């Protein structure tokens, strides 16, 4: 927790000051330089240092818009603590609208990285050294992958009391207790004794409005819960639900999938939630819910193959304030 000046990338910011940084990330084959854009907001008062990261997967742009709006709404003159915002972490995937880096590596399986490793590993190492190492808490923003869309949700270690407290303050529709995946940003953060929440919402290559609105309002509520800002939007009237178990309903055959449910719908085991037919629509095979629960995500591309994930169902209960 800093008390006055804050140093980032070798530069010192006074209390109540914000600055833009561009960390060298590499070059394209054309020789064009790419940089990791960072906005640092050093509040006038003392408080924690929080990072906000988006586009770790380059095509998941919802976090870019969430972070932009949050930066517009916080005021360094009244902020307590520091916000380190990295709206585009995977700059290579971002410019090509790809989840991956040019070598097809997944940045979110490359942490903590190495300064002498492949491109993904080097980019991960830069983020760990320059951002993660100096922060106390973070929110990492993601969207659905592979032509899927997600209901706004938070994932994290809900057995940790402080992580749970901030997640409940964020007040998304659903919080999911999820283990960390080795190689992910969240896994590395936990290993470094940082608390982190992973936001999921919307679909790739889109500013999904419902997800953006939930992400912006929730982030402001999280900052308020950390005593960094004085006010934030009120929590939704609907209670936050909690899940410890989710499952995908997969395609029983290839064909054209016609979805018959929506994000946030409650479904019952055995309920018809779609149908797969051929192009002419004859015959077809019903798709049924495999459990009672809430529709957490679903495919948006109607063309499916055997085994594709079609509908993601979360078994839910109303979240309690205690652990």
C-alpha positions in Angstrom: 0.0 0.0 0.0 1.7 3.2 -1.1 1.3 6.5 0.7 2.5 9.2 -1.8 4.6 8.7 -4.9 4.1 5.6 -7.1 6.8 4.3 -9.4 5.9 2.5 -12.6 8.3 1.5 -15.4 11.0 3.6 -13.8 8.9 6.8 -13.7 7.5 8.4 -10.6 3.9 9.6 -10.4 2.8 12.1 -7.7 -0.3 11.5 -5.7 -3.3 12.6 -7.7 -1.7 12.1 -11.1 -2.3 9.7 -14.0 -0.1 8.8 -16.9 0.0 6.6 -20.0 2.8 4.1 -20.6 3.7 1.9 -23.6 5.8 -1.1 -22.7 7.8 -2.6 -25.6 6.2 -5.9 -26.6 8.0 -6.8 -29.9 7.8 -6.2 -33.6 5.7 -7.5 -36.4 7.5 -9.0 -39.4 7.1 -5.7 -41.2 9.3 -4.1 -38.5 6.3 -2.2 -36.9 6.8 -2.0 -33.2 4.0 -3.1 -30.8 3.6 -1.9 -27.3 1.6 -3.0 -24.3 -0.6 0.1 -23.4 -0.8 0.8 -19.7 -2.8 3.6 -17.9 -1.7 4.3 -14.3 -4.0 6.3 -12.0 -2.2 7.2 -8.8 -4.9 8.4 -6.4 -4.5 11.4 -4.0 -5.1 9.1 -1.0 -3.4 5.9 0.3 -4.9 2.6 -0.6 -4.3 -0.7 -2.4 -2.8 -1.2 -5.9 -5.3 -2.9 -8.3 -4.7 -4.1 -11.8 -7.4 -4.4 -14.5 -6.4 -6.6 -17.5 -8.2 -7.2 -20.7 -7.7 -9.0 -24.0 -5.3 -11.7 -22.6 -7.0 -13.5 -25.4 -6.7 -11.1 -28.3 -10.2 -11.5 -29.6 -12.0 -11.1 -26.3 -12.4 -7.4 -26.5 -15.2 -6.9 -23.9 -12.6 -6.1 -21.3 -11.1 -3.3 -23.4 -14.4 -1.4 -23.3 -15.1 -2.1 -19.6 -11.7 -0.8 -18.6 -12.0 2.3 -20.9 -15.3 3.2 -19.2 -14.0 2.6 -15.7 -11.0 4.8 -16.4 -13.3 7.6 -17.5 -15.4 7.3 -14.3 -12.6 7.3 -11.7 -11.0 10.5 -10.6 -7.4 10.6 -9.5 -8.1 13.5 -7.2 -10.5 11.4 -5.1 -9.1 7.9 -5.6 -7.5 6.2 -2.7 -4.7 3.8 -4.0 -3.6 3.0 -7.5 -5.3 1.5 -10.5 -3.0 0.0 -13.1 -5.0 -0.7 -16.3 -3.8 -2.9 -19.1 -6.8 -3.0 -21.5 -4.9 -5.0 -24.2 -2.4 -7.6 -22.9 -2.2 -9.8 -26.0 -1.4 -7.0 -28.4 -0.4 -9.5 -31.2 -3.7 -11.3 -31.0 -5.6 -8.0 -30.7 -4.4 -6.6 -34.0 -5.2 -9.9 -35.8 -8.5 -10.5 -34.0 -7.1 -13.8 -32.8 -7.4 -15.6 -29.4 -3.7 -16.7 -29.8 -0.3 -15.2 -30.6 1.3 -15.6 -34.0 2.9 -18.9 -33.0 -0.6 -20.2 -32.0 0.3 -20.2 -28.3 -2.3 -19.3 -25.7 -1.0 -16.4 -23.6 -3.2 -17.5 -20.7 -1.3 -20.8 -20.6 2.1 -19.1 -20.7 2.4 -17.4 -17.3 4.6 -16.7 -15.5 6.7 -16.7 -18.6 10.4 -16.3 -19.4 12.4 -13.4 -20.8 14.2 -15.9 -23.1 11.2 -18.1 -24.1 8.8 -18.0 -27.0 6.8 -14.9 -27.8 3.9 -15.7 -25.5 6.3 -16.5 -22.7 8.1 -13.2 -23.1 4.9 -11.2 -23.1 3.7 -13.0 -20.0 7.0 -12.3 -18.3 6.7 -8.6 -19.1 3.2 -8.4 -17.6 4.3 -10.3 -14.4 7.4 -8.2 -13.9 5.9 -4.8 -14.7 2.3 -5.1 -13.5 1.5 -8.2 -11.4 4.5 -7.9 -9.2 3.5 -4.4 -7.9 -0.2 -5.0 -7.4 -2.3 -6.4 -4.5 -5.5 -7.3 -6.3 -6.7 -7.7 -9.8 -9.7 -8.3 -12.1 -9.0 -10.1 -15.4 -11.7 -9.6 -18.1 -12.6 -12.4 -20.5 -15.4 -13.3 -22.9 -16.7 -16.5 -24.4 -14.4 -18.3 -26.9 -14.8 -20.2 -30.1 -18.1 -18.6 -31.1 -19.7 -18.9 -27.7 -21.3 -16.2 -25.5 -21.3 -16.1 -21.7 -23.6 -14.6 -19.1 -21.7 -12.0 -17.0 -20.0 -13.9 -14.1 -17.0 -14.0 -11.8 -14.7 -16.9 -11.3 -12.3 -17.2 -8.4 -11.3 -18.9 -5.1 -14.5 -18.3 -3.2 -13.1 -20.1 -0.2 -10.8 -17.1 0.4 -12.9 -14.7 2.6 -11.6 -11.5 1.1 -11.9 -12.7 -2.5 -15.4 -13.7 -1.8 -16.2 -10.4 -0.2 -15.1 -8.5 -3.2 -16.9 -10.9 -5.6 -20.2 -10.4 -3.7 -19.6 -6.6 -3.8 -19.1 -6.8 -7.5 -22.6 -8.4 -7.6 -22.6 -10.3 -10.9 -25.5 -12.5 -11.9 -23.4 -15.6 -11.0 -20.1 -16.3 -9.1 -18.4 -19.6 -9.8 -15.9 -21.2 -7.4 -13.2 -22.4 -9.8 -9.7 -23.8 -9.4 -6.8 -22.1 -11.1 -5.4 -23.6 -14.3 -1.6 -23.9 -14.4 -0.1 -21.4 -16.8 -2.9 -18.9 -16.4 -2.6 -15.4 -15.2 -4.9 -16.2 -12.3 -2.8 -19.2 -11.3 0.4 -17.1 -11.3 -1.3 -14.3 -9.4 -2.4 -16.7 -6.6 1.1 -18.2 -6.5 2.4 -14.7 -5.9 -0.1 -14.2 -3.0 -2.2 -11.8 -5.1 -6.0 -12.0 -5.0 -7.7 -12.0 -8.4 -11.2 -12.3 -9.9 -11.8 -13.4 -13.5 -14.7 -11.8 -15.2 -16.5 -13.7 -18.1 -19.1 -12.1 -20.2 -20.3 -11.7 -23.8 -18.7 -13.1 -27.0 -15.4 -12.7 -28.9 -14.9 -9.7 -31.2 -18.0 -7.9 -29.7 -18.7 -5.2 -27.1 -21.6 -7.2 -25.7 -23.6 -4.5 -24.0 -25.1 -6.5 -21.2 -21.6 -7.8 -20.3 -20.0 -4.4 -20.5 -22.6 -2.8 -18.3 -22.3 -5.6 -15.7 -18.5 -5.3 -15.9 -18.3 -1.6 -15.4 -20.8 -1.3 -12.6 -19.3 -4.4 -10.9 -15.8 -3.1 -11.1 -16.8 0.2 -9.5 -18.6 -1.6 -6.7 -15.4 -3.7 -6.2 -13.3 -0.6 -6.0 -15.7 0.9 -3.5 -15.5 -2.3 -1.4 -11.7 -1.9 -1.4 -12.3 1.7 0.0 -10.7 3.2 -3.2 -13.8 5.2 -4.3 -16.6 6.7 -2.3 -19.6 5.8 -4.5 -20.6 3.1 -7.0 -23.8 2.0 -8.8 -26.2 0.1 -6.6 -26.2 -3.7 -6.8 -29.0 -5.3 -8.9 -32.2 -6.2 -7.2 -31.8 -9.8 -8.3 -29.6 -11.8 -5.8 -26.2 -13.1 -7.0 -26.2 -16.8 -7.5 -23.3 -19.1 -6.8 -22.1 -22.2 -8.5 -19.6 -24.9 -7.7 -20.3 -27.1 -10.6 -20.9 -26.4 -14.3 -21.3 -28.7 -17.3 -21.5 -28.5 -21.1 -24.4 -30.1 -23.0 -22.6 -31.4 -26.2 -23.8 -32.0 -29.7 -25.1 -35.6 -30.1 -24.5 -35.2 -33.9 -23.4 -32.7 -36.5 -25.8 -30.4 -38.2 -27.5 -27.0 -37.7 -28.3 -26.2 -34.1 -31.4 -24.2 -33.3 -31.2 -22.8 -29.7 -34.4 -22.7 -27.6 -33.1 -21.0 -24.5 -31.3 -17.8 -23.5 -28.5 -16.7 -21.2 -29.7 -16.6 -17.6 -32.7 -19.0 -18.2 -33.4 -21.6 -15.6 -33.7 -25.1 -17.1 -34.6 -28.5 -15.7 -32.9 -31.8 -16.4 -34.4 -33.4 -19.5 -35.9 -30.1 -20.7 -35.6 -29.5 -24.5 -33.2 -26.6 -25.0 -32.6 -26.9 -28.8 -32.7 -29.2 -31.8 -30.1 -30.2 -34.4 -31.3 -30.8 -37.9 -29.9 -31.0 -41.4 -30.0 -28.0 -43.8 -33.5 -28.9 -45.0 -34.8 -29.3 -41.4 -36.1 -32.8 -41.8 -35.9 -35.1 -38.8 -33.5 -33.8 -36.3 -32.4 -34.7 -32.8 -33.5 -32.9 -29.7 -31.0 -31.4 -27.3 -31.9 -31.7 -23.7 -30.6 -30.2 -20.5 -28.3 -32.6 -18.6 -29.0 -31.0 -15.2 -31.2 -28.5 -13.3 -29.5 -25.1 -13.5 -28.9 -21.8 -15.1 -27.8 -21.2 -18.7 -24.3 -19.8 -18.2 -23.2 -19.7 -21.9 -24.1 -21.1 -25.3 -22.8 -21.5 -28.8 -23.7 -18.6 -31.2 -22.6 -20.4 -34.4 -25.5 -22.7 -35.5 -23.1 -25.0 -37.5 -22.0 -27.7 -35.1 -20.0 -31.0 -35.1 -20.4 -34.1 -33.0 -19.2 -33.3 -29.5 -19.3 -29.5 -29.8 -20.2 -27.6 -26.6 -23.7 -26.2 -27.1 -25.1 -25.0 -23.8 -23.2 -24.4 -20.6 -25.3 -25.1 -17.5 -24.4 -24.1 -13.9 -25.9 -25.7 -10.9 -26.7 -22.7 -8.7 -27.9 -21.6 -5.3 -28.3 -18.1 -3.8 -24.9 -16.8 -2.6 -24.6 -16.4 1.1 -22.4 -13.5 2.5 -20.4 -15.9 4.7 -17.8 -18.4 3.6 
